[in-house]
Amino acid sequence: MVVLLCFSPHFRRIPDRTETALAVTLRLKRFGRLNHPTYRVVATDPRFPRDGRIIESLGYYLPLMPRAQEQVKLNTERVQYWLSVGAKASETVAEMIEKAGVAIPQPKRHDRGKSKGKAKPFVPPKKKVRKPKAQRRAEKAARATAGKK
């Protein structure tokens, strides 16, 4: 169920608890002034806008920092926690996480087992042959007499 607050074209949705929950994403949130970007690594709902509401801040990324070791800082314990509960990392954040030394779990691939035998050849179904009316009446009478005894 979704409740609308107003009828304007810019209405706001209030999600109901019965809606399916999506996985949390680990991605970058942009800060900083024009031509001087800074990013925060955040855990957020994928339905929120890029610079919108977050669940938790996990670190930062300063792409214009001259020293490489000061460009990225991550709270690896919290990143590992979010990955363990099923969060999906964006491509950029996944590279940062791998460089920080945290292993990203790979989804399991389900192997389709090979069939153990050959497929049976197609056999059309048998046509049902109806009994003549006289034979059906005789069987019905025999059942009726058997039921009376």
N, C-alpha and C positions, 0 to 999 in steps of 0.2 A: 504494500500500500504506500502511496506517495501523497503527501499533503502539499498543496500549493498555498503560498502565503498571499499572493496577489495575482491579478490577471494581466499584469504588464508583460511586454515581450521579454523582459529581463527578470522573470520570476525566479525564485529560489526554491530548490527541492529540499525536502527533509526526508532522507531515506528511512524506511521502516526497518525494523530488526529482521524481518523475514527475508529481505533481499540477501543474495549471496555475497559473502565477503570476498574481496579480491586479495591477492597476495600483496604484501608490502614490497615497495621497491626501494633500493638504495641508489640514489642519484645525486646530481649536483644541483645546488641552488645558487643562483648568481647574485652577487653583491658588488659593491664598488661603483666608482664613477665611470663616466664615459671614457673609453679607451684604456681603462685600468681595471680589468676584471679580477674579482676574487670570488671564490666559490666555497660553499660549505658542502660537505658530504653529509647527506641527511637520509633518514628513514622516513618514507612518506607513503601515503595512499596513492596509487597510480591515477586516481580520478582527480586529484588536486592539480592545479596549475604548477608550472615549473618553479615559480617563485612564491608559491602559496603556502598553505599551512603544512607543518611538518609534525611528525611524531617524536623524533629525537634527532639531535645533531650529533654526528659521529666523528667529525674532524673538519679539516679545511684543505684547500688546494689553492696555491698562489702561483699561477702560471708565469708571471713576470718576475718572480724572485730570481736573482742571478745565481744563488747557490742552490744546487739541485737537492741537497739533503734538507733544506728548509722549505721546499716547495709543497710537500705533502706531509700532513700529520693526521694520523688516524688512531682512534681508540679501538685497538684490535680486539679487545675482549668483547666490546659491544657489537662490533662488526660480525665476529664469530657467532655471537648469540643470535643476531638477526638472520644470518645465513642458516643457522641450525633450525630455526622455526619456519623456514620456507621463504625467506625474502629473496627477491630476484634483483641482482645488481645490473645496472646499465653497463654498456660496453666499456665506457671510460672508467667508471668506478671499479669494474671488475679488474681492469689492468692495474689500477692503483692498489687494490687489495692484494693481487698476486705479487706485486713488487714489495709490499709490506710483509709478505711471508705467510699470509693466511690462505689456506686451501679453499677453493670454492667447490662445493659439492656438485657433482655432475648428475643430472637426472638419469635414472635407470632406464635402459632400453629393454623393452620386452621382446625376447626372441620368439619368433613364431616357430614352433616345432614342426619338423617335416612329417608328412603323413607316413604312417608305417606300412600301409598297403596301397594297392591300386584302387582307383575308384571303380565302383560297380557299373556295368553297362546299363544304360537306360532301358527299362522294361515298362511299356505302357500299362496302366492299370486295367484289370479285367473288367469286362462289362458285366453288370448285374443282370441276370436272367430271371424274369418274373415267372412264377409258377402259374399254371392255368387256374381259372376260378374254381373249377370242380375239385381240384386237389387241395386248394386252400380251404374250401368249405369242409371237406372230409377231415382235414387236420384240426380245424377249429372244433368240429363235433367230437372228435376223439379226445381233445383236451377237456372239453366240457364234461364228457362222461367220466373221464379219469378224475376230475375234480369232485364229482358227486360221490364217488366210492369211498 
